[in-house]
Amino acid sequence: MAQPFTIVGKSTPKLDGPDKVTGRTRYLHDLELPRLAHGKILRTRLPHARIVRLDASRARARAGVLAVVTGADVQQHPFGFAKDQLALKRGKVRCIRDEVAAVAAETPEIAEEALELIDVEYEELPAVFDPLKALEPGAPLVHEELTTNRHHLRYQFTHGDVDRALAQAAAVVEDTYRLGFVTPACMGTMVAIADWDPAGNLTMWTTTQVPFIYQRDLGEALGIGGDRIRVLQPPVGGNFGRGLDLYPIDVIAALLARAARRPVKIEFDRVEEFLACPTREACAIWLRTAADRDGRLLARDAHVTIDGGAYTSWGSTTPYVMLSTVAGLYRVPNVRFDTTIAYTNNPYSGSMRGYGNPESTFAVESQMDDLADRLGMDRLALRRLNAPKPGDVSPQGFVLTSFAMRECLDAAAAEIARNPPPPTPGWKRGVGYAGMFHVGGGARIYRSDGCGAIVKLDDFGKVTLITGASEIGQGSETVLAMIVAETLGVPLARVDVVNSDTSIRPWDVGTHASRTTFVAGNAARQAAEKVRTQLLDMAAAQFDEPAAALDVKGGWVFARRDPQRRVQYEAVARAGHFRGGGRMLVAEAFYDPPTTMLDKDFQGNVSAAYTSAFQAVLVDVDPEIGRVVVRKVASAHDVGRALNPAAAEGQVHGGIHMGLGYALSERLVVERGQVVTQTFMDYAVLKADDMPEIEVRLIESVDAEGPFGAKGLGESGVIPVAAAVRNAIKDATGVRCNELPVTPERLLAGLGAAIRGGS
């Protein structure tokens, strides 16, 4: 019988919803400060060149210009994942995103005009835009000091005897899957505001997802201690992983503000956002999969090639997750995984929702379909046979506790077959399937994966949760408030969440890896449990009962043996404050999951729980023009426990939208280092009326470690979509599309090749 909850498990509107839909929410773009100056950045137009001369004298003389900074006249330090770039470039530029100067002025228009007055003379250098060509002898070096374009990051993993398994297999499929650049396309473009006080302390307003890591990294880039930086996070208009790193815009805003002695705001317009926003990495995945005659997987052998771009951000680290998918999506006893990551003169990539998993899932699930064809086996039967179960341990040592992949498979398969929309005459119809394996209980990529929480109960019954977790639009503030209200036994309306200021909130490693509900939720619950204990201890004297004989629910403290003996919880708190020897009702907790970092061999249990999902997609294809219309998506997700079902379903809907764009339309075109797609006129984000019927099923496996049994969900919706769409197109047409997006041109080419091959 399900545990009776008052708040948890019920669909609850987001607490910030009313302000957002009525326009009351003030995003960072809306923020104005006294004496605010406006910053603009000058970027190179060449992907690889030496800076011969830079003259900013005319810009400095322009009326209304407050400061001009270049790499030659400010002190700065390398930053980024590999500490391989400066915010303002010196001596050389390596991609068209490179910043060579910046201006602060009274207005954005003056700052823009001043950029035109900066004279820069370049000596153009040979450039390289292909990661494999970048490794050829004699290729132009992106970073001469490294003496090679081969990246120091390399992800190599071996488990079992792959070659022997391949030799003994009844069926082996092999192919290469190519995935290009895509951009997060956030509604809010990148923006930063910096302000120094007279004592040399810096306040930054930012849309970062990792405020405490950001605080440390920005301090290092500026050559000051993180203790001198205060980070404020206004509401975020989208991130999807974009806010995981420190970027030049942040450092340059601080440098300009220091030079101008005024607060400075830099905000990208949409063209600059397409140019300078970090993207999902471009990669090629070569994969072989082997199975015995019954369909049991024997081995996977993978090699991933990544275009690292000119500098190292999180895009170059995505094989960390790609490996987990290759080794963990379905049971496979023998695994080999290797990578080639190269510097090129293309823009560099960052973290984006799913963090390498949509890419590797596309390869793995495409190959599962092709393997079923090779074996003459039903596609679902092959997946059901190889689906992991609770208690399994992956080749990397990931321990599956709660895990409901088979239940998700059955739910999605049943839903896609129910009441299908009528087919379009003359079009071909197909159904495709894909599963997903991901972390659901944090991901220990730092020494700590923890989050702090402070819960305070005041005289009036107002409960304040001060959490380290960042709200980036995913609804975490609401679910954390629900956890606290349920734990304390108070109405949800009495709980506020505070999480926007690093000088007040406790430490957290950041919002990523679908970790917030699990990690921050556990911290919030533990702190609330302590306050609950304090409240009942206070009530014990008033009731003349031991605390163990009391309970609190629905805002009332009552005696368990006689529930009619009750007092409102705020009256208990007030009485405890207004007496001799009184005390405050406040408690803190820090939850760090019981996990380990991967060792040098990429072994370890990085998450306290793992989650799965399964999607089925119904498509109609017009074979005359190659048009694909997705008619229905059925998406089933193992959520542990759905704390806020409506919000969970909304997360899945958003992920499906992003995944369908990845599958069919979105492509950031980069040609010889230049970003060609610079507006929404030519970068094809799906519109509302492009979206299909979506049915979401939440499968509750109730995880023992999660708060009230919950697991993470934030990335699950996007991960399997492209693979399921590809497999549906193959089911409809017979064409195996191994490159994304599947545009009409690519599909027609495949159909033409199939006709020629058949003749």
HUCORPE-V833013 format. One record per helix or strand. SS is the DSSP state (alpha for helix, beta for strand). FROM is the first residue (numbers start at 1). LEN is the number of residues. If there is no record, write none. Layout:
ss:SS from:FROM len:LEN
ss:SS from:FROM len:LEN
//
This chain:
ss:alpha from:17 len:5
ss:beta from:27 len:1
ss:alpha from:28 len:3
ss:beta from:37 len:7
ss:beta from:49 len:7
ss:alpha from:57 len:5
ss:beta from:65 len:6
ss:beta from:79 len:1
ss:beta from:85 len:1
ss:beta from:92 len:2
ss:beta from:99 len:7
ss:alpha from:108 len:9
ss:beta from:119 len:6
ss:alpha from:133 len:3
ss:alpha from:144 len:3
ss:beta from:150 len:1
ss:beta from:157 len:3
ss:alpha from:162 len:7
ss:beta from:171 len:9
ss:beta from:182 len:2
ss:beta from:191 len:6
ss:beta from:202 len:5
ss:alpha from:211 len:12
ss:alpha from:226 len:3
ss:beta from:229 len:4
ss:beta from:235 len:1
ss:alpha from:242 len:3
ss:alpha from:248 len:13
ss:beta from:264 len:4
ss:alpha from:270 len:7
ss:beta from:279 len:2
ss:beta from:283 len:9
ss:beta from:297 len:13
ss:alpha from:314 len:4
ss:alpha from:319 len:10
ss:beta from:334 len:10
ss:beta from:349 len:1
ss:alpha from:357 len:19
ss:alpha from:379 len:8
ss:beta from:393 len:1
ss:beta from:399 len:1
ss:alpha from:405 len:12
ss:beta from:428 len:12
ss:beta from:451 len:7
ss:beta from:463 len:5
ss:alpha from:476 len:13
ss:alpha from:492 len:3
ss:beta from:495 len:4
ss:beta from:501 len:1
ss:beta from:508 len:1
ss:alpha from:516 len:28
ss:alpha from:547 len:3
ss:beta from:550 len:4
ss:beta from:556 len:4
ss:beta from:562 len:7
ss:alpha from:569 len:9
ss:beta from:585 len:7
ss:beta from:610 len:13
ss:beta from:627 len:12
ss:alpha from:645 len:20
ss:beta from:670 len:2
ss:beta from:674 len:2
ss:alpha from:688 len:3
ss:beta from:693 len:7
ss:alpha from:707 len:3
ss:alpha from:716 len:4
ss:alpha from:721 len:13
ss:beta from:739 len:2
ss:alpha from:744 len:15
//
